[in-house]
Amino acid sequence: MNARLDPLAVATQGDAPGRSCPLHYRYAPETFARAADLPTTDVLYVVGGLYGNELALEEVLRLFAAERGRAQLVFNGDFHWFDVDSEVFARVQRQVLAHAALRGNVETELATEPEGGDDDAGCGCAYPDWVGNAVVERSNRILRRLRTAATPAQRAELAALPMTLRADVGDLKLGIVHGDAQSLAGWGFAQEHLRDDAHRDTVRGWLAQAQVDAFACTHTCLPVFQHLRGAGDAAAQWIFNNGAAGMPNFSEDGAGLLTRVALHPFEGPQRRFGVQQGEVFIDAIAIDTDAAQVRARFLRQWAEGSDAHASYFHRIAHGPDYRVGDTIRIEE
């Protein structure tokens, strides 16, 4: 989760709560070199970063119900976050777990009781240095408050969720993660990192080890579809990061986003941007909601002066300083 950044408070301690990446978050890219976990499908929705937004969840389910053919819906982590009201939390969890889901850092930390009250991982976000200390500390406190909304049974359900999934849509082999190819809280698929040539070479190596054509991810909270050119005659590969389903992704655009991977194009005004790889269409679909209702529901749980309000309300009201033109990046 990437809150509104504080440029005056740059972190210097990588092992502090909220910055560390626990060992149990980690896996090898080779774990994706397996058969698909999900049934053969014509349409796949990957919905990450819902953040407990019930209105966004309702719109996701409405869009999904309108799809034709064999369809599969996957929630790829951080479907909880702002839903500190126990009734809202329960409704979100019940509806999400009616579909395929994997756990993000939020669900993992909710499911893990800190030993002796020692909250070493904090929110589990593994924030990089460009995120200010104040943001990190607020996120740690948000997670502690969110723990009070979950029952032991709900925490057990979250603990049982996988960290990764594999899916095939047509001839596209897809790895589904919350973070990146090595950690459920990894920032290797962040739009900031993907600007770097050397880092994209690292990502190419992950894709080769994983034996997939693309990864669908979220966690880093800003959307990007990053093209990676293949060597010689090899096909191009991709990172599809939906940003956030439960918060705005662009300046003065209140919609969340989901990643749709399908054998037929999306027909509707909600398509914000997309690409085609062979026979497969990959689109970022807007999750449009009533902005005034979203703000009102948020404020009922996180009033002005609260930690989530300080970190997120500006983005909820105005969107981040990011635009659709920043999202599709093609390697030459």
KESE-461889 format. One record per residue (C-alpha): residue in three letters; x, y, z. Coordinates in steps of 0.1 Angstrom, whole numbers, plus 5000, padded with zeros to 4 digits. Layout:
<nodes>
> code:c1:c2:c3
> ala:X:Y:Z
...
</nodes>
This chain:
<nodes>
> code:c1:c2:c3
> met:5000:5000:5000
> asn:5014:5033:4990
> ala:4999:5063:5009
> arg:5003:5099:5000
> leu:5040:5104:5003
> asp:5058:5127:5027
> pro:5088:5141:5009
> leu:5103:5157:5040
> ala:5106:5124:5060
> val:5127:5099:5041
> ala:5134:5066:5058
> thr:5169:5055:5066
> gln:5162:5022:5085
> gly:5153:4993:5063
> asp:5146:4969:5092
> ala:5121:4990:5110
> pro:5084:4978:5114
> gly:5066:4985:5081
> arg:5099:4984:5061
> ser:5111:4949:5067
> cys:5102:4919:5046
> pro:5097:4888:5068
> leu:5112:4855:5056
> his:5078:4839:5056
> tyr:5066:4864:5029
> arg:5092:4851:5004
> tyr:5091:4825:4977
> ala:5113:4818:4946
> pro:5103:4828:4911
> glu:5105:4791:4902
> thr:5074:4784:4922
> phe:5053:4797:4893
> ala:5068:4770:4870
> arg:5038:4748:4875
> ala:5004:4739:4860
> ala:4976:4765:4864
> asp:4959:4765:4897
> leu:4926:4779:4883
> pro:4902:4763:4858
> thr:4905:4771:4821
> thr:4889:4805:4816
> asp:4879:4830:4789
> val:4878:4860:4812
> leu:4899:4866:4843
> tyr:4895:4895:4866
> val:4925:4903:4889
> val:4914:4927:4917
> gly:4941:4940:4941
> gly:4941:4967:4967
> leu:4903:4968:4974
> tyr:4911:4982:5008
> gly:4877:4974:5023
> asn:4858:4996:4999
> glu:4824:4980:4998
> leu:4811:5003:4970
> ala:4841:4993:4948
> leu:4834:4956:4957
> glu:4798:4959:4946
> glu:4809:4974:4913
> val:4835:4947:4907
> leu:4808:4920:4912
> arg:4784:4938:4889
> leu:4809:4941:4861
> phe:4820:4905:4866
> ala:4784:4892:4865
> ala:4779:4909:4831
> glu:4808:4890:4815
> arg:4801:4861:4791
> gly:4819:4828:4787
> arg:4839:4810:4813
> ala:4849:4837:4839
> gln:4871:4837:4870
> leu:4875:4864:4896
> val:4907:4866:4918
> phe:4913:4890:4946
> asn:4950:4893:4948
> gly:4955:4907:4983
> asp:4949:4938:5005
> phe:4911:4934:5002
> his:4910:4946:5038
> trp:4925:4979:5051
> phe:4900:5007:5058
> asp:4872:4984:5069
> val:4878:4987:5107
> asp:4841:4984:5114
> ser:4836:4947:5123
> glu:4804:4944:5103
> val:4820:4960:5072
> phe:4850:4937:5076
> ala:4828:4906:5078
> arg:4808:4916:5047
> val:4840:4922:5027
> gln:4856:4890:5037
> arg:4825:4869:5030
> gln:4820:4883:4995
> val:4857:4881:4986
> leu:4862:4846:4998
> ala:4833:4834:4976
> his:4858:4837:4948
> ala:4895:4828:4944
> ala:4918:4849:4966
> leu:4953:4852:4978
> arg:4966:4871:5008
> gly:4985:4904:5007
> asn:5006:4918:5035
> val:4974:4931:5052
> glu:4958:4897:5054
> thr:4991:4880:5063
> glu:4996:4904:5093
> leu:4960:4901:5103
> ala:4964:4863:5104
> thr:4996:4864:5123
> glu:4996:4871:5161
> pro:5028:4890:5170
> glu:5048:4869:5194
> gly:5048:4884:5228
> gly:5031:4915:5214
> asp:5063:4922:5193
> asp:5050:4937:5161
> asp:5083:4934:5141
> ala:5067:4935:5106
> gly:5043:4963:5114
> cys:5019:4965:5085
> gly:5041:4942:5065
> cys:5042:4968:5036
> ala:5080:4966:5032
> tyr:5080:5003:5022
> pro:5110:5015:5002
> asp:5131:5045:5012
> trp:5111:5070:4991
> val:5081:5066:5015
> gly:5083:5088:5045
> asn:5087:5076:5080
> ala:5054:5093:5091
> val:5035:5073:5064
> val:5051:5040:5076
> glu:5043:5047:5113
> arg:5006:5056:5104
> ser:5003:5024:5084
> asn:5016:5003:5113
> arg:4989:5019:5136
> ile:4962:5013:5110
> leu:4970:4976:5109
> arg:4969:4974:5147
> arg:4935:4990:5147
> leu:4923:4967:5119
> arg:4932:4937:5140
> thr:4904:4946:5164
> ala:4878:4941:5136
> ala:4887:4904:5129
> thr:4875:4874:5147
> pro:4897:4843:5153
> ala:4877:4824:5127
> gln:4882:4852:5101
> arg:4919:4853:5108
> ala:4921:4815:5103
> glu:4904:4820:5069
> leu:4930:4846:5059
> ala:4959:4824:5071
> ala:4947:4796:5048
> leu:4950:4817:5017
> pro:4979:4811:4993
> met:5006:4837:4985
> thr:5006:4830:4947
> leu:4984:4816:4919
> arg:4990:4805:4884
> ala:4964:4810:4856
> asp:4962:4805:4819
> val:4940:4826:4796
> gly:4943:4813:4760
> asp:4980:4809:4754
> leu:4991:4835:4780
> lys:5007:4819:4811
> leu:5001:4843:4840
> gly:5016:4844:4875
> ile:4993:4862:4900
> val:5009:4878:4931
> his:5003:4906:4955
> gly:5038:4921:4954
> asp:5064:4907:4930
> ala:5081:4875:4919
> gln:5099:4870:4952
> ser:5078:4884:4980
> leu:5041:4891:4986
> ala:5052:4925:4998
> gly:5079:4930:4972
> trp:5082:4963:4953
> gly:5099:4949:4922
> phe:5069:4956:4901
> ala:5065:4992:4912
> gln:5062:5017:4884
> glu:5091:5036:4900
> his:5115:5006:4898
> leu:5103:4996:4863
> arg:5116:5028:4849
> asp:5152:5015:4855
> asp:5168:4995:4826
> ala:5189:4974:4849
> his:5159:4965:4871
> arg:5139:4955:4840
> asp:5167:4930:4832
> thr:5162:4916:4867
> val:5125:4913:4861
> arg:5132:4895:4828
> gly:5152:4870:4848
> trp:5123:4864:4872
> leu:5100:4858:4842
> ala:5124:4832:4828
> gln:5127:4814:4861
> ala:5089:4815:4866
> gln:5083:4802:4830
> val:5053:4826:4827
> asp:5046:4853:4801
> ala:5034:4879:4825
> phe:5027:4887:4861
> ala:4995:4904:4874
> cys:5001:4923:4907
> thr:4991:4953:4928
> his:5007:4963:4962
> thr:5026:4993:4950
> cys:4994:5012:4945
> leu:5000:5030:4911
> pro:4991:5012:4879
> val:5015:5003:4851
> phe:5015:4979:4822
> gln:5052:4973:4815
> his:5063:4957:4783
> leu:5096:4937:4783
> arg:5110:4929:4750
> gly:5119:4892:4743
> ala:5154:4881:4733
> gly:5157:4873:4696
> asp:5124:4858:4683
> ala:5110:4853:4718
> ala:5076:4869:4725
> ala:5074:4900:4746
> gln:5065:4897:4783
> trp:5046:4919:4806
> ile:5040:4932:4841
> phe:5003:4941:4847
> asn:4999:4962:4879
> asn:4964:4974:4885
> gly:4974:5000:4911
> ala:4944:5000:4935
> ala:4908:4987:4931
> gly:4896:5006:4961
> met:4911:5041:4956
> pro:4916:5065:4928
> asn:4946:5059:4905
> phe:4947:5091:4885
> ser:4945:5128:4892
> glu:4908:5139:4895
> asp:4896:5105:4885
> gly:4878:5087:4914
> ala:4878:5052:4899
> gly:4897:5022:4912
> leu:4911:4998:4886
> leu:4911:4960:4880
> thr:4931:4940:4855
> arg:4909:4921:4830
> val:4926:4893:4810
> ala:4904:4878:4783
> leu:4900:4862:4749
> his:4876:4889:4737
> pro:4879:4927:4741
> phe:4860:4946:4768
> glu:4829:4964:4755
> gly:4821:4993:4777
> pro:4832:5029:4787
> gln:4850:5016:4818
> arg:4881:5006:4798
> arg:4909:5031:4808
> phe:4938:5016:4789
> gly:4950:4982:4776
> val:4972:4961:4753
> gln:4969:4929:4733
> gln:4993:4900:4735
> gly:4987:4874:4708
> glu:4950:4863:4712
> val:4947:4878:4746
> phe:4933:4913:4756
> ile:4946:4928:4788
> asp:4928:4959:4800
> ala:4926:4981:4830
> ile:4889:4985:4838
> ala:4876:5014:4859
> ile:4857:5007:4890
> asp:4834:5037:4891
> thr:4816:5045:4923
> asp:4797:5074:4939
> ala:4826:5096:4951
> ala:4806:5114:4978
> gln:4794:5080:4992
> val:4829:5067:4992
> arg:4842:5097:5011
> ala:4813:5095:5036
> arg:4818:5058:5043
> phe:4855:5063:5047
> leu:4850:5092:5072
> arg:4826:5071:5093
> gln:4855:5048:5100
> trp:4884:5072:5097
> ala:4875:5107:5109
> glu:4897:5138:5102
> gly:4928:5135:5124
> ser:4930:5097:5122
> asp:4959:5079:5107
> ala:4942:5067:5076
> his:4927:5101:5070
> ala:4961:5117:5072
> ser:4977:5092:5048
> tyr:4949:5086:5023
> phe:4920:5111:5023
> his:4937:5135:4999
> arg:4941:5107:4974
> ile:4906:5095:4979
> ala:4893:5130:4973
> his:4916:5141:4944
> gly:4935:5111:4932
> pro:4973:5108:4930
> asp:4996:5129:4908
> tyr:4995:5103:4881
> arg:4978:5100:4846
> val:4967:5074:4822
> gly:4995:5084:4799
> asp:5020:5072:4825
> thr:5007:5036:4825
> ile:5016:5017:4793
> arg:5054:5015:4788
> ile:5069:4998:4758
> glu:5106:4988:4757
> glu:5122:4997:4724
</nodes>
